[in-house]
Amino acid sequence: MSEGLVQRRRKQANEDSPRSEDDPNNDAAGDEERAAEENDKGTRLTLMEQILLLGLKDREGYTSFWNDCISSGLRGCVLIELALRGRIALETAGMRKKGLLTRKVEVKSAEPTGDVILDEALKHIKETQPKETVTSWIEYLSGETWNPLKLRYQLRNVRERLAKNLVEKGVLTTDRQNFVIFEITTHPLSDGNQKTKLIKDVQESVLSKWTNDVHRMDKRMLSLLLLSHASDVLENAFQPLNDADYEAAMKRVRSLLDLDFDAEAEKKGQEVMWAVFEAFSK
């Protein structure tokens, strides 16, 4: 069958099934289509891998020793990834209209995601009774809890495991660096194109592709912006910008941080995502 015939058939199929611009499902469908396109072009990185890649020093191959925010930020990414993949959700608000941070996390589907870190977190959430809130899960998965009974929920060596994933995807390589009194495994940048594209996408999302309607933004990019800010790595993406663009970009990020996350969650769902944003805004 000729390529031209295939294209004409696809075009006809699209014309036969028009979708209203006002359809609230269009945004979600658009997100899925864009994700599929990325998968066609190459291996798509998870939110956790993107945050780590933004935080890694290109040549040295490790994150800043002074960054104590990235650990909890990565756990927030885990929860959002599980939500975007349809594995978890928040319990219903009920008649009392509970806030995002008081509602418990529920498992919608226990089907494995194929990602070891995500599946480990999903297993913990599924087996835990009584159910816990988003804030509690960020603390438990980070190991930042005073309750010794909850320490078993900690996701260990997350940065190292994510770095190994990026090595397998050809983005990073493995090396060792000696710091006189100790030696560590490092993961310098191997494929600079991946990180360059990631930084460009982040910059464009708040500059040339900016929209004042937050619900028209790609959910993954919105999550990447706010969680890279919470993880203290967003500055790395904005550093190459000139002064005018930097000021405009930061102003728009601040406008996202100032949103009423409870109100936004009521409009178009993805409540776990908004709950994670709310948890890091406190």
C-alpha positions, 0 to 999 in steps of 0.5 A: 500500500502506498504511503500517499494512500495511507496518509489520505485514509488517516486524513479522512478518518480525522475528518469523519470524527471531529472533536469539539474544541470545548470538549474537556477530554481534548486536553487529556487526549492531546497529552496522550498523543504528544506522549505517543509522539515522544515515544515514537521519536525515542525513549521518553524520560520519566519526570524523575529522570528529567529532574535528575538530569536537570540537577546533574553537573554535566562533566562531574556527573553528580548533583550539588552536595548543597541541594537537600530539596531534590530527594523529596522532589523526586518522591513527588515526581513518583506520585505524579507519574503514578497518577498520570499513568492511572495507577493512583488517585485521591479519595472522593472529596465527599459532602464536606469538600475535603482539601487536597492534603487531607484526602487519602491516596487510593490505588486505581490499578495495581498493574505494574508500570514496568518501572522498578521505582514506580512499582515499588512505590505502588506496592507500598501504597497498595499494601498500606492500611489505613490509607495515607495522604500525599504529604505523608507519602512524600515523607515516607518515600523520602525516609523523612519520618520520625515514625520507625514503623514507616521507615520501611517505605523509604525508596532507597538509592533513588538517584543512583537507580535513576542515573543507571536508567539514564545510562541504559538510555544512552544519556549518561555514562558511568565513571568514578571520582576520587575526593581524597578521603572517599571515592564515589560513582559518578554519571557524566553526561554522554548525550548532550542533545537530550539535556539540551532538548529538555532545557529548551522545552522547559524554557519554551514552556514559559516563553514562546509556548506560554499560555495563561490558561494552566489547563491548556499546558501539558500536564507533564511539563507543568509538573516538571516546572513546579517540581524542578522548582521544588527540587531547586534545579529549575535555575539550571534550565533558566541560567542560559537565558538573557536578563529579559527572558529570565525575568519573564520566565521566573514571573510566569513560574511564580504565577503558577506557584501562586495558583489556588491548587484546590480550586484548579483541581476541581476544574479538570481533575488530576487531583494527585498532581495538584495535591503534590503541588500543594504539598510543596507550596507549604 
